[in-house]
């Protein structure tokens, strides 16, 4: 998978004909690595905004109409829902980070076998290999994997989420953390996802059938209720005039940023994928992020007609002492944590500003806004 906008656009064009009925009927089936799948595999490109949510939803509606492609459109909005939910409860991310930091110091029995694919559960061990070797696992397999990790192997969900985050090319703080919490029964209290051998056999075409190997009658995990949602902070209007634009892995489409009144005189890029975990990031992920940042900088240099280059973290203080630096807003996650000490002016996209405040509760009430959001956000 090439970490470029051109590759993302090519995949978008290739998959667009399948975004309607084919996706709705085939999205839960996982025939295995290298086999044709009715899923887009666009998530690494959307996650880093090599391509944007607007572009993907616009292509979907143009090809199929909003109603016929409802399932696919909902999946695009799920990422925005997760980000908005976490933005209103950042303490959930902070708590997860703290528990991972503590757990990796003394991992429990069975953890090494799990992350090395030595559990003896054939499907689970195969998904470990696929994740490590490719940086991707089918979404349905991710749910099975998380359920087996939590309820059959009885390992801390936080360590499973961390393992995913270190290896997934599309890993982001909100989608990853909250999806694991949902499987565990913590996101929607008391409602957990249970991996069942019959379901796995059906949707893997019989490749796997772990009858008798799984805990299929678990109780959901419990913890204290998350904090009440807080309002999404209002960002101040950036001052007008010359600026340095900082790109980071959460948003690499500088061409569509809200830069009215700003004169971009230089573009810089900062890479921090290793900050996603106390154990860093897998080499495959590091290479993908660095390649995506290189692509984003090259496009920004061409678009604005200015120099663009990567910089080291130590250079930021020097640049900030001399220039006004703006950046696409980093949602709650390790990029925002990494950049918090610096006085960089965040720019919020209209998409995020419209979606995030609606994510205070479950996805169903959020989803009721999707038709209106499509009308307002897709031009």
Protein Blocks (a to p, Z undefined) as FASTA:
>chain_A
ZZbfklmmmmmmmmmmmmmmmmmmmmmpcgbghiacfbfklmmmmmnomacfklmmmmmm
mmnojklmmmmmmmmmmmmmmmmmmmmmmmlmmmmmmmmmmmmmmccehklmmmnopnop
aklmmmmmmmmmnopacfklmmmmmmmmmmmnopafklmmmmmmmmmmkbcfklmmmmmm
mmnopmmghiacdddfklmmmmnnomaccehkacfbbccddddddddddddddddddded
jddddddfkbccfklpcfehiacfbdcdddfkkmmpmnlpafklmmmmmmmmmmmmmmmm
mmnopacddddfklmmmmmmmmccddddddedjklmmmmmpccdddddfklmmmmmmmmm
cfklmmmmmmmmmmmmmZZ
